[in-house]
Amino acid sequence: MKSQVRFGCRIFLSANEPFQHIVQRAQLCEKHGFDSVLIDDHPLYGTEAKQQLLRMLEKRGGWKILL
């Protein structure tokens, strides 16, 4: 069954941005009613931050993770 994204928010990353900033912005999106977050993950290639972010968002439940 294919589901549609009702609302979405794109998070842009800065070079060498602390992982916690990404998490805080994803949480802010949730607080404001967004049910999905698009993260341009090119700066995260080859880092543990990408996997940490995926695990954190999946634990939140109800999120659609678009990478």
C-alpha positions as CSV (number, residue, x, y, z in Angstrom):
1,M,0.0,0.0,0.0
2,K,1.4,3.4,-1.0
3,S,1.0,6.2,1.4
4,Q,1.2,9.9,0.6
5,V,3.0,12.6,2.5
6,R,0.5,15.1,3.8
7,F,2.9,17.7,4.9
8,G,6.7,18.0,4.5
9,C,9.6,20.1,5.5
10,R,13.1,20.1,4.0
11,I,16.1,20.5,6.3
12,F,19.2,22.0,4.8
13,L,22.6,21.2,6.3
14,S,25.7,23.3,6.7
15,A,29.2,22.0,6.3
16,N,30.4,20.4,9.6
17,E,27.1,21.2,11.3
18,P,26.7,19.5,14.7
19,F,24.4,16.5,14.5
20,Q,22.4,17.9,17.4
21,H,21.3,20.9,15.3
22,I,19.8,18.5,12.7
23,V,17.9,16.7,15.4
24,Q,16.6,19.9,16.9
25,R,15.3,21.2,13.6
26,A,13.6,17.8,12.9
27,Q,11.9,18.1,16.3
28,L,10.9,21.7,15.6
29,C,9.2,20.5,12.4
30,E,7.3,17.9,14.4
31,K,6.3,20.5,16.9
32,H,4.8,22.6,14.1
33,G,2.8,19.7,12.7
34,F,4.9,18.4,9.9
35,D,4.7,14.7,9.5
36,S,7.8,14.3,7.2
37,V,11.2,15.7,6.9
38,L,13.4,15.7,3.8
39,I,17.1,15.8,4.6
40,D,19.7,16.5,1.9
41,D,22.1,13.9,3.3
42,H,25.1,14.5,1.0
43,P,27.1,16.1,3.9
44,L,26.3,13.0,6.0
45,Y,27.8,10.4,3.5
46,G,30.3,8.2,5.2
47,T,29.4,9.4,8.7
48,E,27.7,7.8,11.7
49,A,25.4,10.9,11.9
50,K,23.2,9.7,9.1
51,Q,22.5,6.3,10.8
52,Q,22.0,8.0,14.2
53,L,19.5,10.4,12.6
54,L,17.6,7.6,11.0
55,R,17.4,5.6,14.2
56,M,16.2,8.7,16.2
57,L,13.5,9.6,13.7
58,E,12.2,6.0,13.3
59,K,11.9,5.7,17.1
60,R,9.6,8.8,17.1
61,G,7.0,6.8,15.2
62,G,4.7,8.2,12.6
63,W,7.5,9.9,10.6
64,K,8.1,9.4,6.9
65,I,11.9,9.6,6.4
66,L,12.8,10.8,2.9
67,L,16.6,10.8,2.2
